[in-house]
Amino acid sequence: MKLSVMELFDLSGRITVITGGGGELCGTMAEALAGLGVKVAILDINLDQARHRERVIRAAGGTARAFRCDLLNAAELQERLQEITALWEAPDILINGAGGNDPRGSTTKEFLELADVDAPDIKGFLDLEFEGFQSVFNVNFMGTFLPTQVFARGMLRKKKGTVLNISSVSALTPLTKVGAYSAAKAAVSSFTHWLAVHLAPVGIRVNAIAPGFFMTEQLKFLHIDPQSGDLTLRAREVVAHTPMGRYGEPEELLGTVVWLLSDASRFVTGSVVVVDGGFSSLSI
């Protein structure tokens, strides 16, 4: 039976695991998906934030359950899979949304100059801490690898499933200063391509979105002057480099997310879809 266009986008009854679901971007996704009839398991290292999203969803009539989870702990992830399967059944969808940056993996200047070497108040590439660089890879890449490895086993029982990773425009054109973050997100994109090929024969699709700059609370801390409330110099550069002339809003990711999770994209796998207001398309 041929489905209508609207039926292709229908996600009702599906079970979704969202890591980092207590955060702003993935929390918005969790609420939107629950509003479409999806059962949402919200995983986050911060249980209070996850429970807040759960309460919001339940108050709106949706189905959700919050779980604290360390995404770098395979045994804990396995426990969450067992709990979610017992509560509902094995998940149909995994959104690997947890991520972030660590200042220890970033430089303080865009370009290194000879006069900067060994300067106490300047941190260039030569000064980056291994632990800081590694922590960025852990949360962004290993925090995608491990949950996928665990929850894909549940999908195998259904002989179908969808994984959605969160990359970044910084994976396409590395942003200055945030070398560790850019490299980690590039790894997520590459992993998305590789895993899509590997899992295609067992019915699991793997895609990613690459958001540009979205004005979340985390970004406000870096892009808005706390005293004046104005955009910082770097933030003004971001807007100037974005053809649409503004930051994105979390809700503006939802159309792409629903499309990639639904049967409307059932022949799409191995894709990294950019949602950035044209940021990555502007060369000068």
C-alpha positions in Angstrom: 0.0 0.0 0.0 1.4 3.3 -1.0 1.7 5.9 1.8 0.7 9.5 1.4 3.3 12.2 2.0 2.0 12.9 5.5 2.0 9.2 6.4 5.7 9.0 5.4 6.5 11.6 8.1 4.5 9.7 10.8 6.6 8.8 13.8 3.8 7.9 16.2 4.5 4.9 18.4 8.2 4.8 17.8 10.7 4.7 20.7 13.6 7.2 20.7 16.7 7.5 22.8 18.1 11.0 22.9 21.5 11.5 24.5 22.1 14.9 25.9 18.3 15.2 26.0 18.4 17.6 28.9 20.2 20.3 26.8 18.6 23.0 24.8 18.9 21.6 21.2 18.2 18.0 22.0 15.6 18.9 24.7 13.7 20.8 22.0 13.9 17.7 19.8 12.7 15.5 22.6 9.6 17.7 23.2 8.8 17.9 19.5 9.1 14.2 18.9 7.0 13.5 22.0 4.4 15.8 20.5 4.3 13.6 17.4 3.5 10.5 19.5 7.1 9.2 20.0 8.1 7.6 23.3 11.2 9.4 24.4 14.0 8.2 26.6 16.0 11.2 27.7 19.6 10.4 28.6 21.8 13.0 30.2 24.7 13.2 32.7 22.6 15.9 34.4 19.6 14.0 35.7 17.8 17.2 36.9 17.9 18.6 33.4 16.6 15.3 32.0 13.8 15.2 34.5 12.8 18.8 33.7 12.3 17.8 30.0 10.4 14.7 31.1 8.0 16.9 33.2 7.5 19.3 30.3 6.7 16.4 28.0 4.3 14.7 30.4 2.5 17.9 31.1 1.8 18.3 27.4 0.4 14.8 27.2 3.5 13.0 25.8 5.4 10.0 26.9 9.0 10.3 28.3 11.3 8.9 30.9 14.5 10.5 32.1 17.7 8.5 32.8 21.0 9.6 34.2 23.7 8.1 32.0 27.5 8.4 31.6 27.9 7.9 27.8 31.5 6.8 28.2 30.5 3.9 30.5 29.5 0.9 28.3 28.1 -1.1 31.3 25.8 1.8 32.3 24.6 2.2 28.7 23.8 -1.5 28.6 21.7 -1.0 31.8 19.8 1.9 30.2 19.1 -0.3 27.1 17.7 -3.0 29.4 15.6 -0.6 31.4 14.1 1.1 28.2 13.4 -2.2 26.6 11.6 -3.4 29.8 9.7 -0.2 30.0 8.6 0.0 26.4 10.6 -2.2 24.0 13.9 -1.9 22.1 14.4 1.6 20.6 13.7 2.4 16.9 15.7 5.6 16.9 18.9 6.9 18.5 19.8 10.6 18.5 23.4 11.1 19.6 23.0 14.6 20.8 25.5 14.8 23.7 28.6 16.9 23.0 30.4 20.1 23.7 33.7 21.8 24.0 36.4 22.1 26.6 38.4 25.4 26.9 41.5 23.2 27.5 41.2 22.1 23.9 41.0 25.6 22.4 43.5 28.3 21.7 43.1 31.9 22.9 44.1 33.4 19.5 43.2 32.6 15.9 46.7 32.7 14.6 50.1 31.8 16.1 52.8 34.4 16.0 56.4 33.9 17.0 56.1 36.5 19.7 53.3 34.4 21.2 55.5 31.3 21.9 56.0 30.8 25.6 54.0 33.9 26.4 52.3 33.2 29.7 48.9 34.8 28.8 48.6 33.2 25.4 47.6 29.6 24.6 48.5 28.4 21.1 48.5 25.0 19.6 51.8 24.1 21.3 50.3 24.9 24.7 47.2 22.7 24.4 46.7 20.1 27.1 46.5 16.5 26.0 43.8 15.8 28.6 41.7 18.8 27.4 42.0 17.7 23.8 41.1 14.2 24.7 38.1 15.2 26.7 36.6 16.9 23.7 37.0 13.8 21.6 35.6 11.7 24.4 32.3 13.6 24.8 31.8 14.2 21.1 33.2 11.1 19.3 33.3 8.3 21.9 30.0 9.7 23.3 28.6 8.9 19.8 30.5 5.6 19.2 29.6 3.9 22.5 25.8 4.6 22.6 25.5 3.6 19.0 27.3 0.3 19.6 24.9 -0.5 22.5 21.6 0.7 21.2 22.1 -0.7 17.7 21.9 -4.1 19.3 18.3 -3.3 20.3 17.5 -2.2 16.8 18.8 -5.5 15.4 16.0 -7.3 17.1 13.6 -5.3 15.0 15.7 -5.6 11.9 15.4 -1.9 11.4 16.4 1.4 13.1 17.6 4.9 12.6 20.7 6.6 14.1 21.1 10.4 13.9 24.4 11.9 14.9 25.1 15.6 15.6 28.1 16.9 13.7 28.8 20.6 13.1 29.7 23.1 10.3 33.0 23.2 12.0 33.6 19.6 10.7 33.3 21.0 7.2 35.4 24.1 7.6 37.3 24.1 10.9 36.6 27.2 13.0 39.6 29.0 14.4 40.5 28.5 18.1 38.4 25.3 18.6 40.8 22.8 17.1 39.8 19.8 19.2 36.0 20.4 18.7 36.4 20.8 14.9 38.5 17.6 14.7 36.1 15.6 16.9 33.0 16.7 14.9 34.9 15.8 11.6 35.4 12.4 13.2 31.6 12.2 13.8 30.9 13.0 10.2 33.4 10.4 8.9 32.0 7.8 11.3 28.5 8.5 10.1 29.5 7.8 6.5 31.4 4.6 7.5 28.7 3.2 9.8 25.9 3.9 7.3 27.6 1.5 4.9 28.4 -1.1 7.5 24.9 -1.3 8.9 22.9 -0.9 5.7 22.5 -4.7 5.2 20.8 -5.1 8.6 18.3 -2.3 8.0 19.8 0.4 10.2 20.1 3.9 8.6 22.8 6.3 9.9 22.7 10.0 9.1 23.9 13.3 10.8 23.0 16.9 10.9 25.6 19.6 10.9 24.2 22.6 12.7 25.7 26.1 12.2 25.4 28.7 15.0 22.3 28.4 17.2 21.7 30.8 20.0 21.6 28.5 22.9 22.4 29.3 26.5 25.8 27.6 26.1 26.6 29.8 23.1 25.3 33.0 24.8 28.1 32.6 27.4 30.7 32.9 24.6 29.0 35.1 22.1 27.2 37.7 24.2 28.9 40.3 26.4 27.6 39.7 29.9 27.8 43.4 30.8 26.4 45.1 27.7 24.3 42.3 26.3 25.8 43.0 22.9 27.3 40.4 20.5 31.0 39.9 21.0 33.4 40.5 18.1 33.5 36.8 17.3 29.7 36.7 17.3 29.5 39.6 14.9 31.9 37.8 12.6 29.7 34.8 12.7 26.6 36.8 11.8 28.5 38.6 9.0 29.6 35.2 7.6 26.0 33.8 7.7 24.1 34.8 4.5 20.8 34.7 6.4 22.3 37.3 8.8 21.4 35.8 12.1 21.7 32.8 14.5 19.5 29.8 14.2 16.8 29.0 16.7 16.6 25.4 18.1 13.1 24.8 16.5 14.7 25.4 13.1 16.4 22.0 13.3 13.2 20.1 13.8 12.1 19.8 10.1 15.4 18.2 9.2 15.4 15.9 12.2 11.8 14.6 11.6 12.6 14.0 7.9 15.8 12.0 8.7 14.1 9.9 11.4 11.0 9.1 9.4 10.2 6.9 6.4 10.2 10.1 4.3 14.0 9.6 4.1 13.9 5.8 4.0 16.4 5.7 1.1 18.7 8.2 2.8 21.7 6.9 4.7 25.3 8.1 5.1 24.3 11.8 4.7 25.4 14.8 6.7 22.8 17.5 6.3 23.9 21.0 6.9 21.5 23.4 8.7 23.5 26.6 9.0 21.7 29.6 7.3 24.3 29.4 4.5 27.4 29.7 6.8 29.4 26.9 5.1 28.5 28.1 1.6 30.0 31.6 1.9 33.6 31.6 0.8 34.4 35.4 1.0 
